[in-house]
Amino acid sequence: MVAVTDPAVLLTVAWLLVLFATAWRYQFGSLPPLRAFALVAVALLWLAYSLLQLGDLLSPPYDDVVNVVAVLLFLAGLSLGWRWWRAR
């Protein structure tokens, strides 16, 4: 069982909150699209890093799933970062 106060869990929750806040501000028009792209790209990269740390704390069937999700989020973050780089 993973403790809620573990740094990997706290990092994961923090970056999920950053993603939620970015989507909220973008939806209601207080965040420009290019800045939203950059924030989401960085948040996805850090979320992938946090999930990789969290995967070390889980048992074998679940750690593989978390690692695959982390790799997918990392690739999505790189993709959005590339799109942001091209758009600016």
NORCOR-V809734 format. One line per field, one symbol per residue. ss: DSSP state (~ for helix, > for strand, _ for the rest). psi: psi as a letter, one per 30 degrees, with the letter a starting at -180 (. if undefined). burial: b if it has 9 or more other C-alpha atoms within 8 Angstrom, else e. A space follows every 10 residues. Layout:
ss: ???
psi: ???
burial: ???
//
This chain:
ss: ______~~~~ ~~~~~~~~~~ ~~~~~~~___ __~~~~~~~~ ~~~~~~~~~~ ~~~~~____~ ~~~~~~~~~~ ~~~~~~~~~~ ~~~~~~~_
psi: kkkfgkeeee eeeefeeeee eeeeeeeggg kleeeeeeee eeeeeeeeee eeeeffflle ffeeeeeeee eeeeeeeeee eeeeeef.
burial: eeeeeeebbb bbeebbebbe ebbebbeeee beebebbbbb bbbbbbbbbb bbbbbeebee ebbbebbebb bebbebbbbb beebeeee
//
